[in-house]
Amino acid sequence: MVESISIIAGINKNGEPEGFSRIDVIPGEIIGVVGPTGSGKSALIEDIEQLAQKDTVTHRQILINNRIPDPALRYDPKKKLIAQLSQNMNFLADMTVRDFLLLHSKCRGKDPGLIGKVIHHANALTGEPINEDMNLTVLSGGQSRSLMVADVAFISDSPIVLIDEIENAGIKKHEAMRLLSGSGKIILVVTHDPLLALMTQRRIVMKNGGVEKVFMTTREEMNLCTQLNQIDHRLFIIREMVRKGEEVVA
């Protein structure tokens, strides 16, 4: 059982110490990773995904439950603790949604009855309905991401989820974050989207290949996030109306 994941500081692109010593994250917490393009966001996520042990260019170390993880957790795909969702996620398997979810639930030793729950929650995240008889290869980007978010929430055993820039995935971002965090997973979100960033409890700010600072989301930012989410929800509705060829009215 994963009770915490810890990031031990390394160095930036200039070989200078990062602006923190240690970051501890517990289940149910959402951490944002922000910074300009080229600031090192992806490298941080890769270090976590690989459970780096000072053996990458950043010299960071990742601990699980305050201990160095067993090598099997790094190199055995069946024992991986981390799931990653990205904006460039498309299915290549020629099978139906139901067959895919049945296969995944069987591999994970989960109740096949979860399939209906996964599809129900996936449909709550996208304006394009998904049914179990659809072929995976015909799903749109938004449908694919919605299905994977729901799959990770209910079928995947991965207690740590890394989300890499899904702001343009055409899904309801706030609901997706709430769904994943409600399942007791540790979530790190790499984003340029202010709405996603303000949904998190803490933000890791990247600069020049290293962590520059870490700070808590303020009460004022939380209030602003509520207002932005209302605007985002309205934009989502308008986008779906346009996509369906409907007339948009004020």
Buried (B, 14 or more C-beta within 10 A) or exposed (E): EBEBBBBBBBBBBEEEEBBBEEBEBEBBBBBBBBBEEEBBBBBBBBBBBBBBBEEBBBBBBBBBEEEEBEEEEBEEEEEBBBBBBBBEBEBEEEBBBBBBBBEBBEEBEBEEEBBEBBBEBBBBBBBBEBEBEBBBEEBBBBBBBBBBBBBBBBBBEBBBBBBBBBBEBBBBBBBBBEBBBEBEBBBBBBBBBBBBBBBBBBBBBBBBBBBBEBEEBEEEBEEBBEEBBEEBBEEBEEBBBEEEEEEEEE
